[in-house]
Amino acid sequence: MQLIDLSQRLADGALAYPGDESGIAIDRLEYDVPGMTVSRLSVFDPHCGTHFDAPLHFDPQGCDIADTPLRFPEITLICTSGSTLDAALLDGTDAVAGKAVLFSTGWEQRAGTREYYAGFPVLTEALADRLVAGRVALVGFDSPSVDCTTGDFLVHRKLLSAGIPILEGLANLSELKRSIDRGANVRLAAFPLRIRGLEGSPVRAVAIVE
């Protein structure tokens, strides 16, 4: 078994969507105990880095991250260089029901920079409709958002209202592709923090190659 880390590395001051401010601030607390380190997150943006969007994010009646069902789905990886991802990308793929469908565009190479949050690829509504119709378990992407920064976030609304969580800000998808190209069976583990009332959470996303 091999583990492939699909998560961005975060640090104090790491940028969060839409890229104009920090999403993480780490404060060190002082105690008179030799050798002890204690930290506190004074800023914690649940949509920072590689993160999980629960249905509550755009569906007031949807479940939060604490109640989103845990899944360990097989991965279908779709690679493209397009700036707009359309429904035709699913043509020729095997059945996607119950799978985590991940999209790799190479955008992850900009992670950690302000450029990461400008002009990134997005999914079309038509693609979202096909993913819903295909009854996927989860949709993942290597950009900061499946929707552009303006508009009504219709892709989010379509997926989340159908109970399909979204995993944004993925990394290391090129390494994942090499394993899939070798014919390996790969599953996704990406579990959010169990915090009631929260609509999103950073995750440690990992591909398990069997």
C-alpha positions in Angstrom: 0.0 0.0 0.0 1.2 3.5 -0.9 0.0 6.8 0.5 0.0 10.0 -1.7 -0.6 13.3 0.1 -3.0 15.4 -1.9 -2.9 18.3 0.5 -1.3 21.7 0.3 1.2 22.6 3.0 -0.1 25.4 5.2 1.8 27.7 7.4 1.3 30.9 9.5 0.1 33.6 7.1 -1.0 31.3 4.3 -3.5 33.0 2.0 -7.1 32.1 1.8 -9.8 32.7 -0.8 -10.1 35.2 -2.5 -6.3 35.6 -2.0 -6.2 39.1 -0.3 -5.7 38.0 3.3 -4.3 35.3 5.5 -6.4 32.3 6.4 -4.2 31.0 9.1 -2.5 32.7 12.1 -0.6 30.7 14.6 0.2 32.2 18.0 2.7 30.6 20.5 1.6 30.7 24.1 4.1 31.1 26.8 4.2 28.7 29.8 6.9 28.3 32.3 7.5 24.6 31.4 10.8 23.7 29.7 10.5 22.2 26.3 6.7 22.6 25.9 5.2 24.1 22.8 1.6 25.2 22.9 -0.1 27.0 20.0 -3.4 28.7 19.3 -5.0 29.5 16.0 -6.1 33.1 16.3 -7.2 33.1 12.6 -8.8 29.9 11.1 -10.4 30.1 7.7 -12.2 26.8 7.1 -11.8 27.3 3.4 -8.0 27.7 3.5 -5.7 25.4 1.6 -7.0 21.9 0.7 -10.5 22.1 2.1 -13.8 20.4 2.3 -17.1 22.1 1.5 -20.1 20.5 3.2 -23.7 20.9 1.8 -24.4 23.6 4.4 -22.0 25.9 2.5 -24.8 26.7 0.0 -27.8 24.8 1.2 -29.3 26.1 4.4 -31.0 22.7 5.0 -27.8 20.8 4.1 -25.6 19.0 6.7 -22.6 20.6 8.2 -19.1 19.1 8.3 -19.8 17.2 11.5 -22.7 15.3 10.0 -21.5 14.8 6.4 -21.3 11.1 6.0 -17.7 9.6 6.0 -16.8 8.0 2.7 -13.8 6.1 1.4 -14.5 6.2 -2.3 -12.6 5.0 -5.3 -11.0 7.8 -7.4 -11.7 8.7 -11.0 -9.1 11.3 -12.1 -9.7 13.5 -15.1 -6.9 15.6 -16.4 -7.4 18.7 -18.6 -5.6 21.9 -19.5 -8.8 23.8 -20.1 -9.8 27.0 -18.3 -13.5 25.9 -18.3 -14.3 22.3 -17.6 -17.4 21.1 -19.5 -19.6 18.0 -19.4 -17.7 16.5 -22.3 -14.9 15.6 -20.0 -17.0 12.8 -18.7 -17.4 11.2 -22.1 -15.7 7.9 -22.3 -15.3 7.5 -18.5 -16.5 4.5 -16.7 -19.5 4.7 -14.4 -18.8 7.3 -11.7 -21.6 6.5 -9.2 -20.2 6.4 -5.7 -16.8 7.6 -6.8 -14.7 10.6 -6.0 -14.3 12.4 -9.3 -11.1 14.6 -9.2 -10.1 17.1 -11.8 -6.5 18.0 -12.5 -5.6 21.1 -14.5 -2.1 21.9 -13.3 -3.3 24.9 -11.3 -1.9 23.5 -8.1 1.5 24.7 -9.2 0.4 28.2 -8.3 -0.7 27.3 -4.8 0.7 29.6 -2.1 0.8 32.7 -4.4 -1.7 35.5 -5.1 -1.8 34.3 -8.7 -3.5 31.1 -7.5 -6.6 33.1 -6.8 -6.9 34.9 -10.1 -8.2 33.4 -13.4 -8.3 29.9 -12.1 -10.2 27.1 -14.0 -13.8 26.5 -13.1 -16.5 23.8 -13.7 -19.5 24.6 -15.9 -23.1 24.1 -14.8 -23.5 21.4 -17.5 -20.6 19.4 -15.9 -22.1 19.9 -12.5 -25.5 18.5 -13.8 -23.8 15.4 -15.2 -21.9 14.8 -12.0 -25.2 15.0 -10.0 -26.9 12.7 -12.5 -24.0 10.3 -12.3 -24.5 10.1 -8.5 -20.8 10.8 -7.6 -19.8 10.6 -4.0 -17.5 13.7 -4.1 -16.1 16.2 -6.5 -12.5 17.4 -6.1 -10.4 20.1 -7.9 -6.9 21.6 -7.9 -8.0 25.2 -7.9 -9.3 27.3 -5.0 -13.0 27.1 -6.1 -15.2 25.2 -8.6 -16.9 28.6 -9.3 -15.4 31.9 -10.4 -15.2 34.8 -7.9 -18.3 36.5 -9.4 -21.8 35.3 -10.0 -24.2 33.1 -8.1 -21.9 30.1 -7.4 -24.2 27.8 -9.3 -21.8 24.9 -9.5 -21.5 24.9 -5.7 -25.3 25.1 -5.4 -26.0 22.3 -7.8 -23.5 19.9 -6.2 -24.1 20.7 -2.6 -27.9 20.7 -2.8 -27.5 17.2 -4.2 -25.6 16.2 -1.1 -22.2 16.0 -3.0 -19.3 17.5 -1.0 -16.6 19.5 -2.8 -12.9 19.2 -2.1 -11.0 22.2 -3.3 -7.3 23.1 -3.4 -6.0 19.6 -4.1 -2.3 19.0 -4.8 0.1 16.3 -6.1 -2.4 15.1 -8.7 0.4 14.4 -11.2 1.8 11.8 -8.8 -1.7 10.3 -8.4 -2.0 10.1 -12.2 1.1 8.0 -12.4 -0.3 5.5 -10.0 -3.6 5.3 -11.8 -1.9 5.0 -15.2 -0.1 1.9 -13.8 -3.5 0.4 -13.2 -3.6 0.7 -9.4 -6.8 0.8 -7.5 -6.9 4.1 -5.6 -9.2 5.4 -2.9 -9.6 8.8 -1.3 -9.5 9.6 2.4 -10.4 13.3 3.1 -12.2 13.8 6.4 -13.1 17.2 7.8 -12.9 18.2 11.4 -16.0 17.3 13.3 -17.2 20.8 14.3 -21.0 21.3 14.5 -22.4 24.3 12.6 -19.3 24.7 10.3 -19.8 24.5 6.6 -16.2 23.8 5.6 -12.9 22.5 7.0 -9.2 22.1 5.9 -8.5 18.4 5.4 -5.5 16.1 5.0 -6.5 14.6 1.7 -4.7 11.3 1.0 -4.9 8.8 -1.9 -4.5 5.2 -0.8 -2.9 3.2 -3.5 -3.7 -0.5 -3.1 
